[in-house]
Amino acid sequence: MSSNDSTENDINTNWLRSGRVWLIVCGLTAVFAGLSRILFLSDKPYHHDESLHAYYSNRVAQGHPHEYSALLHGPVLYYFVGAFMKVFGVGETTARLPAALCGIAIVLLPLLWRKRIGSVAATAISLFLLLSPTFMYFGRFLREDAFNSLWIACSLAGFFGFRWTGQAWMAVCSSVFLALQFCNKENSYLHVFIWLLGAAAIALLTRFKSSDQDDRKTDLSIPLLSASEKIALWVNCVLVFIVVFVLFYSSFFRHSKGALHGILDGLYRESLLYWWEQNQKRRIDGPFDYHSPLIFNYEFALIPALIAGWYRSVRLAALSAAGSALRFPLSIFSRPRLVFTLSILLVSFVFFLPRVGFTQDGCSIGEFCLRRSVPEALSQAVEQFAQLLHIAHSRHLLQILATVALGAFAFMASVSLRRKLDAFLWWWATGAVGVYSYVGEKVPWLLVYVLLPLIVLAGLEVGRIIESGRIWIDSLTAARSSEVTNSLAEWESRWQRGGGRVVAYLTGVLLVFSAYKAVRVSFASSANPTERLVFTQTTPMAKQVRERWMALSAEYRQKPRVTMHGEATWPFAWYVHDLPRHDFVKPADAAAADA
C-alpha cells in the first residue's frame, strides 16, 4: 500500500481515534444499548420458559436452594435472578433485568478491545450486536441465552487477551466465565468441543509452516511464562473452574440429596444423558436448514461483510500461496472472478436458496437421487448416514456441503495468512452451523450461538475495509518475499478503494433496516407469533387472567385455591407466584384436585 493511500485512510479514521470522540461513541452505544434492552421490560407477557425461570428464581430469593434439573437448565440463572429479586423486590421488570444487563454488557464488551482490533472494528462489532434483531429480542428475554452469550464472549476474550498480553489474570477470568457457561446451559459441551477441535487443527496446520512463529515471541513487551509458571497457572484455572462448578451444582452445599448428587447430575448424569435422549427423540423438530431463513430474514446486515471477508481471505491466500505448504487448493483461486463467482454460488446455497432441492418433500435422498444411478447397497448406506445427521431432503445435503466448503476454504486461507483468530472464528462458525442444524431441538434462541462468531467476523472485515494499518492479526508481510508483500499490499489497497467501500456503504444501509426489524420484533410485535423469532409465546390475555384471579382473591375472605396441571403450568407458574393458595399437580392427580 502506498504512503498516500495509507495517509488518506488514516485521515478518514483519525476522528474515531480521538479520545474525546471515542468516549462519545462509547457513551452513545451504552445509552442506546440500555434503552433498547431495558425499556418496557414488563409489557410482554411471560413466555412459558420465562415463567418457570422467574418462579423458581423467586423461590431462591425466598431462601430455598435451587436443585438442578436438566429441563430447566443450569442453576446460574436462578441464583443471579434470585439475588436481584432479593435486593430490588419481586416483579416482572426485576426478573428480566439481569438478562437485559447481560444484553447490554455484550454490546459494550468489544469496545474494550479498541487498541487490539482498531476503533472501527470494535465499533462495528458493537453495532452489529446492538442492532441485531436476534440479540435485541433475546437480550430482553429471561432465558439462559442472554447470560450464556455473555459468558462465551467473556471467556474467549479472556483467553485471547492472555494470548496477546501474557497477563495471567485474564486466563483466570476466562476460566471463571467458562465455568459459568457450564453452570448455565448444557450446550457448553458442544461449544468447547468445537473450540478444542479448532485449536488442534490450527496448531497442527501451523506446525507444517516452519516460518510461522508464535505471535508472542515476536513481541518483546509480552512476558513469556516459564514452565513452572505455566503449570501453576493451569492448576489455578482448573481449581477456579472446579470451585465455581461445585458451588452452583451443589446448591452451595444445600442440595437435599447431598452435594455430590447435584455435582454428578450437573457433570453428566442428568445434563448430558438427558439432552442426548431428547436429541434422539427430536422433541421440538424442525428442518435441517431451520436457521438459514432466520439469518436471511433478520440478520441480513451481516451478509455483505461476511462475503467480503471470505473473498478477501481466499484471494489474499491465493496471492501468497507461492512456495507455501498450503499452495493447493488455494492456488486455484488466483483468478478473482472465479473466487467471486464461487463465493456467491456457495453463499446462495446457504442463505438464499434454502428451499431448492432435487427431491420432493417427504421423499428421501436415497429413494429419489441415488437408486436410479448407484447400487442399492450404496444408496441405503447414504440413506442411513443422512438419517444419522437428521438430513431429510437433498437441499439439506446441498446446504451442509456448501457450508463446509465455505468454512474450509476460509479456515485454510486464514491459517495461510497467519490470522489465527480469523481461522478460529471461521471454524467456530462452520461448526456451530453444523451442530445446531443437527440437534433435535429447532428453536430460535439457539440462533444466538450461530451468530456470535459471524458477528465478530463481519465486524473485523468492516474494520479492515475502513481502517488501515491494523496488522495485529494480519501478519501478511512476515517471512514473505518483497514481491509477494508488494502484491498483497497493492491488492489490499485496490480492494479498500473499490469493492470494500461498496461493502461498507451497503452494510451501513442494511444496518438501518436491521434496526427497524429489531425494534419491531422486540417492542411492536414481541408477542406476535407471525414473527419467526417469537416462538410459542404466551397470549397477552394471560395478564387479564391474573388480574381476574387477584380480584377474586381480594374479594373473598378465604383466599381461593388455584390448582394447575399439564401444559397450563408452564406459562402460568409466574402469574400465581404471589397467590397464597396455589399448587401444581401431576396430570394423574388432576381428578382428585378438581374434586
Disulfide bonds with the S-S distance in Angstrom:
none
